[in-house]
Structures are given as structure tokens and as C-alpha cells.
């Protein structure tokens, strides 16, 4: 599970990549339109919301968008796109 700060980073990056507001990202990620704005304001959230949002980002991360370097993990695609790993040595 991602921390609240990591989840907020993912929400902001996902919103920037998709053109969605944090309001819309919250609805898509965990059916909560206020979660990410509240987190930006320093408020907490339920762990269930963090779990749902984290799972959403891993499953729906845009293929052409790099996973934020400050957040470990990421989606694992067959071709490795979106993974937060170093390139293989040649």
C-alpha cells in the first residue's frame, strides 16, 4: 500500500497526464471527489480509500506516462512500460 503522500503524488501525476482535475481523479480512483483536495490541505483519509486509489493507479496508469520516481512500485506490463526500474545493462 502506498502512503498518503505517495498516493497524492500519483493522483497529481495521473491528473496531469490525463487532463483530469483532482475532483475527477478522486471519483475514478476511489469514488471520493474530495479526497485529494483534502489531502493537499493536510487532512488524512481512510486506509481503505488509500488502498482503492493505489490499486486504481497501478491498474490504470497511462502507458505513455512515467511512474513518479518518488513512488516505489508501479504497474508491471509485459513490455516493462511504466515500471519504475533501471534499464538493463547491454
N, C-alpha and C positions, 0 to 999 in steps of 0.2 A: 504494500500500500504506500502511496505517496504521502508526503507530509502536506499540510495545508499550504505552505509556501510553494512547494513544488507543484501542487495542483493548480494554484493560482497562476503560476508561470505557464503551465500548459494551457490553461484557459485563455490567457492573454495571447500566447503564440498561435493557438488554434483560431482565435477570433481574427487576428491579423491576417492569417493565411487564407481564411475563408471569407473575410469581409463581414463576419457576424459580430454583433455587439455582444458584450458580456451577458446582457439580458438573455439574448437568444442562445448563446453557448450554454448558459445555465439550464435553460429549458431542455435543450438537446441532451446535455450530459447527465442531468440528474433530476429533471422536472422541477427545478427551483430557479425561478427567474431572478432572485435577489442574492443568491449565494456568493457569486464572485464579486459583486459590488460591495457587499458586506465584508468580505474578506479583504478587499482593498482598503476598507475603512478600519481594519484592525480587529474585526469581530471574528469569532470562531464559527464552527459548524459541526454538525453531527458526523461521526465517523462513517456512518452508512452513506452519507452524501459524498464523502471523500472517496469511498470505495467505488460507488457507482460512477462518479466522474472519472476516476482513474481508469477504470475498465473501459469507459466510453472512449477516452483519448487514445488508449492503446489500440482499440479496435478500429477507430475511425480516423486515425491520423492521416492527413493528406500525404500521398506518396511523394509529391514534389516539394515537401517542406521538411527541412531537417529538424530532428527532435532536439529540443533545447539541451545544450551541453551541460547545464547546471542540474539537470534531472537525470538520474541514473535509469537505465532500462530503456523501454520504448517498444514499439511494435517490432515483431520479428517476421519479416516477409521472406519468402523463399529466395528472392534475389538479394536480400540484405538491405534493401532500401528502407530508410527510416531508422535503422538501428544506430545506437549510439556507441559504435565501436571503432577502433582504429583500423585503417586499411591494412590488408595483408601485405606482408613483405613479398617482393617479387623475386 
